[in-house]
Amino acid sequence: MKTVPFPLKQTIINGIKGFEKDGGALIFFEQCKALRAKFEYQVDMHKYKVVAVTSSIAEEGKTCICANLAANLASIGRKKVLLIDADLRKSDLARYLNISPKLGLTEILRGSASLENVIHKPTKELYFIPCGERITDASDLLAGDKFRSFLKEMRSRFDIVLLDTSPILPVADTLSLRDQIDGFILIFRMGFTPHVMLRQIVDEIGKEKILGVVLNYVEPQRQKYYERYYGKYYHKDSG
């Protein structure tokens, strides 16, 4: 599983943070749709319900990919989709959804808020639980019984639960979820992340847990290749 998003100027489109609609942006959105189709095929085949989106290190684009994948899944109407910001140390997902929540997953797990107090609907078909308060003891909270019970309840309420999680190498948070997650999608930023880091997180997660790797930030000449051979379809006049 892979897609080829491009590092373009970001903006808010249809409630989800994406990229301005020039030629490269249209390729980005089409590749997000392709990712959704491949992802849906994988989860249906394996009967997965809870999937985490993660990366080796920060700044690889996992939050943007996670938000757009969730929005694409929800928009086709075949599945009830829940998106959760499980990066409790450095949450950023609410900004991509253009909302400013005060309560979220942290408060649910601490028992100071209920699901009804924190769940949002950024689009008609998509449900979202923000991070809430940022904390430093995230791995302990996510590995606890309250999070296990919470995920079990979400499995019963939703067809797909997508989690935007912390990068794996800097902190232990995401690895503490390994036995609670059906599968992982890894985001790999081309020309930024050393391949040895990708190999390291594959070893740590285990190949059997990985649904696929999304290649992010391709080289400019590769973008020209896509525009040359596929651009006429993206720019074709309607009607």
Sequence and secondary structure as in RCSB ss.txt:
>XXXX:A:sequence
MKTVPFPLKQTIINGIKGFEKDGGALIFFEQCKALRAKFEYQVDMHKYKVVAVTSSIAEEGKTCICANLAANLAS
IGRKKVLLIDADLRKSDLARYLNISPKLGLTEILRGSASLENVIHKPTKELYFIPCGERITDASDLLAGDKFRSF
LKEMRSRFDIVLLDTSPILPVADTLSLRDQIDGFILIFRMGFTPHVMLRQIVDEIGKEKILGVVLNYVEPQRQKY
YERYYGKYYHKDSG
>XXXX:A:secstr
         EEEETTEEEE SSHHHHHHHHHHHHHHHHHHHHHHHHT  EEEEEESSSSSSHHHHHHHHHHHHHH
TSSS EEEEE   SS  HHHHTT   S  HHHHHHTSS HHHH EEEETTEEEE   S  S HHHHHHSHHHHHH
HHHHHHH SEEEEE   TTT STTGGGGGG SEEEEEEETTTS HHHHHHHHHHH GGGEEEEEEES  HHHHHH
HHHHHHHHHS    
